[in-house]
Amino acid sequence: MDCRWANKGLCDRFTEAAKLFDHLKNGEITVTTSDPQPRIVILLPDFSGGGAERLHILLANHWHAQGIKVDFVLMRRRGDLIGLLSDGIGIVDLDVVSIREVILPLARYLRKARPDIIIAAMWPLTSVAVVSWWLAGKLGRLYLSDHTQLSISCRPELNMSPWLLAAVMRLTYPAASGLIAVSEGVKQDMCRLGGFADSQVRVIYNPAATDVSPQPEPKSARQKLWGGGFDHHILSVGTLKVQKDHVTLIRAFALLPASLNAKLTILGEGTLRAELEALVQQLGLQDKVAMPGFVVDTYPWYRAADLFVLSSRWEGFGNVIVEALECGVPVVSTDCQSGPAEILENGRIGRLVSIQDPAALAASITESLKTPVDRELLMRRARDFSVSTIADKYLDYFGLHKES
């Protein structure tokens, strides 16, 4: 394997694993257990504030309430979302820093725990999980879940060329028991990269609607969150990184008519904070743009907003769009790959604009703020992505049908 574009240590581990495969005996080990409760293990890097982490916590809490044993296996036990886990859900800390260090500790854990189902999310952790699963004797069934457009994100986020990413996926993914994509767009991307047939990848949307109250926040709470003196409140939620393209959002906001008297709040933290703050300063928007940082409970902000805007260059699904719809908040989103158009039914539920186009985004924001909202339509669409609905789709795919 040519390692010019990859982390050499990680590439070496995959090469070693490929040699080990030749020595593994074919035939899956069957484990008999007297425990009637199925056990699901979810493998994640940590519990930092991303959409993938939140959705797996929602799934785990729902399954746990149904009597299914759920454990999280983390590279490192850290992250602000840990407090959202229900009591009784286990956390296993592999205490490793790099992806290549995961293989052996995870294999030892799987050999000892013998779970029925393993869900590995977010490449390259997915490919590494395949290696560990093989070394553990293929105990249980392993499902790999991708949450973004890997062909787009591999260079800016993974520093890897698409062809090398595809080579690793083709080496590892076919060994898994099943493959999951969080949108049709992600599925198409996976199939192109991995050479998979359409039938090999199951689309299961994210459980982003959590049955929260859509009742708008009272004026006092709204003023506490947003401050006073503004007629319109525009919200965006997302990590401050290239993918979310808050630069375009801020530039679009600067183009809005002064008569709108609007304020923009961006919830999230990330490596581009300094750059974004400098842009806000440069455009003279210090009193109109706020970036409070990462917030665990974003729903009060949604319920106090007049409009939600997603400015991403690419997405896997777009949980935040569903969260806004569930609160009856209208949405303007870039028509990026992939997710937003699927959620918004190609513009029937919310407005879609081209990526990296501040003028088009500003025009769509302006029109949205002037247009009456059918809140019931928005909330009804959000219910298609309820936790109970999506959690059951996972169980159906796993063959762990919920008892009636």
C-alpha positions in Angstrom: 0.0 0.0 0.0 1.4 3.4 -1.0 1.5 5.6 2.1 2.5 8.9 0.6 -0.8 10.5 1.4 -1.7 8.8 4.7 -0.4 8.7 8.3 2.3 6.2 7.9 1.7 4.5 11.3 -2.0 4.0 10.5 -1.1 2.7 7.0 1.4 0.3 8.4 -1.2 -1.1 10.8 -3.6 -1.8 7.9 -0.8 -3.5 6.0 0.1 -5.7 9.0 -3.6 -6.5 9.5 -3.9 -7.6 5.8 -1.1 -10.1 6.4 -2.8 -11.3 9.6 -6.0 -12.0 7.7 -4.1 -14.7 5.7 -3.5 -16.5 9.0 -7.0 -16.3 10.4 -9.1 -19.4 10.0 -12.3 -19.0 8.0 -15.5 -19.7 9.9 -17.1 -17.4 12.4 -16.9 -18.2 16.1 -20.3 -18.9 17.6 -20.8 -17.8 21.1 -23.5 -19.2 23.3 -24.7 -17.1 26.2 -27.3 -17.6 28.9 -28.0 -13.9 29.1 -31.3 -13.2 27.3 -30.6 -9.5 26.9 -28.9 -8.5 23.7 -25.8 -6.3 24.1 -25.0 -3.4 21.7 -21.5 -1.8 21.8 -21.0 1.6 20.1 -17.5 2.6 19.2 -16.7 6.4 19.0 -13.6 8.6 19.4 -15.1 10.4 22.4 -18.2 12.4 23.5 -17.3 15.8 22.1 -20.1 17.9 20.8 -20.7 16.5 17.3 -23.9 15.3 15.6 -22.7 11.7 15.4 -22.0 11.6 19.2 -25.4 13.1 20.0 -27.4 10.7 17.8 -25.7 7.6 19.3 -26.4 8.8 22.8 -30.1 9.2 21.8 -30.2 5.7 20.3 -28.4 4.2 23.3 -30.8 5.9 25.8 -33.8 4.6 23.9 -32.5 1.1 23.6 -31.5 1.0 27.3 -35.0 2.0 28.2 -36.2 -1.0 26.2 -34.0 -3.4 28.2 -31.2 -3.7 25.8 -27.7 -3.6 27.3 -25.6 -0.8 25.7 -22.0 0.1 26.2 -19.9 2.8 24.6 -16.3 2.1 23.8 -14.3 5.3 23.5 -10.8 6.1 22.4 -10.8 8.5 25.4 -13.4 9.2 28.0 -14.0 12.9 27.5 -16.5 15.3 26.1 -19.3 17.5 27.3 -22.0 15.1 26.2 -21.3 12.4 28.7 -23.9 13.9 31.0 -26.6 13.1 28.5 -26.2 9.3 29.0 -28.8 7.4 30.9 -27.7 5.7 34.2 -26.8 2.1 33.5 -25.1 2.6 30.2 -21.5 1.5 30.3 -18.5 3.5 29.2 -15.3 1.7 28.3 -12.2 3.9 28.0 -9.5 2.5 25.7 -7.3 5.4 26.8 -5.6 5.8 23.5 -4.7 9.0 21.6 -4.2 7.9 18.0 -6.4 5.7 15.7 -3.6 3.2 15.2 -3.5 2.5 19.0 -7.1 1.3 19.0 -6.6 -2.1 17.3 -5.3 -4.3 20.0 -7.1 -2.8 23.0 -10.4 -3.0 21.1 -9.7 -6.6 20.1 -9.1 -7.6 23.7 -12.3 -5.9 24.8 -14.4 -7.6 22.1 -12.9 -11.0 23.0 -13.8 -10.4 26.6 -17.2 -8.7 26.3 -18.6 -10.7 23.4 -21.3 -8.2 22.4 -24.1 -9.2 20.0 -23.9 -6.1 17.9 -21.0 -3.6 17.4 -21.6 -0.3 15.8 -18.5 1.6 14.6 -19.0 5.1 13.5 -16.8 7.6 11.6 -14.0 6.7 9.4 -11.1 5.7 10.0 -12.5 4.2 13.2 -14.8 2.1 11.1 -11.9 0.5 9.2 -9.9 0.0 12.4 -12.9 -1.7 14.0 -12.9 -4.3 11.2 -9.3 -5.2 12.0 -10.0 -5.5 15.7 -13.1 -7.6 15.1 -11.2 -10.0 12.9 -8.4 -10.3 15.5 -11.1 -11.0 18.2 -12.5 -13.9 16.2 -15.4 -12.0 14.6 -17.5 -12.2 17.8 -20.9 -10.8 17.3 -22.0 -8.7 14.2 -20.2 -5.6 13.2 -21.9 -2.7 11.5 -20.1 0.3 10.0 -21.8 3.7 10.0 -20.7 6.7 7.9 -22.0 10.2 8.6 -20.4 12.5 6.0 -19.4 12.8 2.4 -16.0 11.1 2.8 -14.9 11.8 -0.8 -15.2 15.6 0.0 -14.0 15.7 3.6 -11.0 13.4 3.2 -8.6 16.1 2.1 -9.5 19.0 4.4 -10.3 17.0 7.5 -8.3 13.7 7.1 -5.4 14.9 5.0 -5.9 11.9 2.8 -6.4 11.5 -0.9 -9.7 9.9 -2.1 -8.0 7.0 -3.8 -6.2 5.9 -0.7 -9.4 6.3 1.4 -11.2 4.1 -1.2 -8.4 1.5 -1.1 -8.7 1.2 2.7 -12.5 1.0 2.5 -12.4 -1.7 -0.1 -9.9 -3.7 2.0 -12.0 -3.5 5.2 -15.7 -2.7 4.7 -16.7 -5.8 2.8 -15.8 -7.9 5.9 -18.5 -6.1 8.0 -21.9 -7.6 8.7 -23.6 -4.5 7.4 -23.1 -0.9 6.2 -25.1 2.1 7.3 -25.4 5.5 5.7 -27.2 8.4 7.3 -28.6 9.8 4.0 -29.1 8.8 0.4 -26.3 11.1 -0.5 -23.8 9.5 1.9 -24.9 6.1 0.6 -24.1 7.1 -3.0 -20.7 8.4 -1.8 -19.9 5.2 0.0 -20.9 3.1 -3.0 -18.7 5.1 -5.3 -15.7 4.9 -2.9 -16.1 1.3 -1.8 -17.4 -0.2 -5.0 -20.5 -1.5 -3.1 -23.7 -2.5 -4.7 -26.8 -0.5 -3.8 -28.2 -3.4 -1.7 -25.0 -3.6 0.4 -25.7 -0.2 2.2 -28.7 0.6 4.3 -29.9 4.2 4.7 -31.1 5.0 8.2 -31.6 8.6 8.9 -30.5 10.2 12.1 -32.8 10.3 15.2 -32.7 14.1 15.4 -36.3 14.8 16.7 -36.3 14.2 20.5 -39.9 15.1 21.3 -39.0 18.4 22.9 -41.6 21.1 23.5 -41.9 23.4 20.5 -43.5 26.1 22.6 -41.7 29.4 21.9 -39.6 30.8 24.8 -41.2 33.6 26.8 -40.1 37.1 26.1 -38.0 37.2 29.3 -36.0 34.1 28.4 -35.6 35.2 24.8 -34.2 38.5 26.0 -31.8 36.7 28.4 -30.4 34.6 25.5 -30.3 37.1 22.7 -30.3 40.5 24.5 -32.7 43.3 23.6 -33.1 45.7 20.7 -33.4 43.3 17.8 -36.5 42.6 15.7 -35.2 39.3 14.2 -33.1 36.5 15.7 -31.1 34.2 13.3 -29.5 31.1 14.7 -26.9 28.7 13.4 -25.5 25.7 15.2 -22.3 23.9 14.2 -18.6 23.4 14.9 -16.4 26.3 13.8 -14.6 24.5 11.0 -14.3 24.7 7.2 -17.2 22.3 6.5 -19.8 24.6 8.2 -18.6 27.6 6.2 -19.5 30.3 8.7 -17.5 32.7 6.7 -20.2 32.7 4.0 -22.9 33.0 6.7 -21.3 36.0 8.3 -20.7 37.7 4.9 -24.3 37.0 4.0 -25.5 38.5 7.2 -23.5 41.6 6.5 -25.6 42.0 3.2 -29.0 41.9 5.0 -31.0 45.2 4.8 -30.4 47.3 7.9 -34.2 47.6 8.2 -34.4 44.0 9.3 -32.6 44.9 12.5 -31.4 41.3 12.9 -28.9 39.6 15.2 -27.0 36.4 14.3 -26.0 33.9 16.9 -23.6 31.0 16.1 -23.5 28.2 18.7 -20.4 26.0 18.5 -16.7 25.9 19.1 -13.8 25.0 16.8 -10.4 25.8 15.3 -11.7 28.7 13.1 -12.9 30.9 16.0 -10.1 33.5 15.7 -10.6 33.8 12.0 -14.4 34.2 12.3 -14.0 36.8 15.1 -11.6 38.7 12.9 -14.1 38.7 10.1 -16.9 39.9 12.3 -14.6 42.8 13.5 -13.6 43.6 9.9 -17.2 43.9 8.8 -18.2 46.0 11.9 -20.7 43.4 13.1 -19.5 43.1 16.7 -22.8 44.2 18.1 -24.9 42.1 15.8 -23.0 38.7 15.7 -22.5 36.6 18.8 -20.6 33.3 19.2 -21.2 32.0 22.7 -19.4 28.7 22.1 -20.5 25.1 22.6 -23.9 24.7 24.3 -25.1 21.3 25.5 -28.8 22.2 25.4 -29.5 24.2 22.3 -33.3 23.9 22.3 -34.0 27.1 24.2 -32.0 28.9 21.5 -34.1 27.3 18.8 -37.3 28.2 20.5 -36.2 31.8 20.8 -35.1 32.1 17.1 -37.0 33.4 14.1 -34.9 31.6 11.6 -32.3 28.8 11.4 -29.5 28.9 8.8 -27.1 26.2 7.8 -24.3 27.3 5.6 -22.3 24.1 5.2 -20.2 23.2 2.1 -21.1 19.5 2.7 -23.0 17.5 5.2 -23.9 13.9 5.9 -27.4 14.5 7.2 -27.9 17.8 9.0 -29.3 17.0 12.5 -29.6 20.7 13.3 -32.1 21.2 10.5 -34.5 18.6 12.1 -33.9 20.2 15.5 -35.0 23.6 14.1 -38.0 22.1 12.4 -39.1 20.3 15.5 -39.3 23.7 17.3 -41.3 25.1 14.4 -38.4 27.3 13.2 -38.1 28.0 9.5 -34.9 26.9 7.8 -32.6 28.3 5.1 -29.9 25.9 4.1 -27.2 25.5 1.5 -28.1 22.7 -1.0 -24.9 20.9 -0.1 -24.0 17.2 -0.4 -25.9 15.7 1.3 -28.8 15.6 3.7 -30.5 19.1 3.7 -32.4 18.6 0.4 -33.6 15.2 1.6 -34.8 16.6 4.9 -36.4 19.7 3.4 -38.0 17.7 0.5 -36.0 19.6 -2.1 -37.2 23.0 -0.9 -40.9 22.3 0.0 -40.2 22.4 3.8 -37.4 25.1 3.7 -35.3 27.2 1.4 -32.2 25.8 -0.4 -29.4 27.9 -1.9 -26.1 27.2 -3.6 -23.0 26.8 -1.4 -20.5 29.6 -0.9 -22.8 32.3 -2.3 -23.3 35.1 0.3 -25.6 37.1 -1.9 -28.0 34.2 -2.6 -27.9 33.2 1.1 -28.7 36.8 2.2 -31.6 37.1 -0.3 -33.1 33.8 1.0 -32.7 34.9 4.6 -34.4 38.2 3.8 -37.3 36.5 2.1 -37.7 33.9 4.8 -37.9 36.6 7.5 -40.7 38.3 5.6 -42.7 35.1 4.9 -45.4 33.7 7.2 -44.5 30.3 8.7 -46.6 27.1 8.8 -45.1 25.8 12.1 -47.3 22.7 12.0 -45.9 21.7 8.6 -42.3 22.0 9.9 -43.0 20.1 13.1 -44.8 17.3 11.2 -41.8 16.8 9.0 -39.5 16.6 12.0 -41.5 13.8 13.5 -40.3 11.6 10.5 -36.9 11.6 12.3 -38.1 10.8 15.8 -35.8 8.8 18.1 -38.3 5.9 18.5 -38.8 5.6 14.7 -35.1 5.6 13.9 -34.1 3.4 16.8 -36.5 0.7 15.7 -35.1 0.9 12.1 -31.7 0.1 13.6 -33.1 -2.9 15.6 -34.8 -4.2 12.5 -31.6 -4.1 10.5 -29.8 -5.8 13.4 -32.4 -8.5 13.7 -33.1 -7.4 17.2 -36.9 -6.9 16.8 -38.6 -5.0 19.6 -41.0 -7.1 21.5 -44.6 -5.9 21.3 
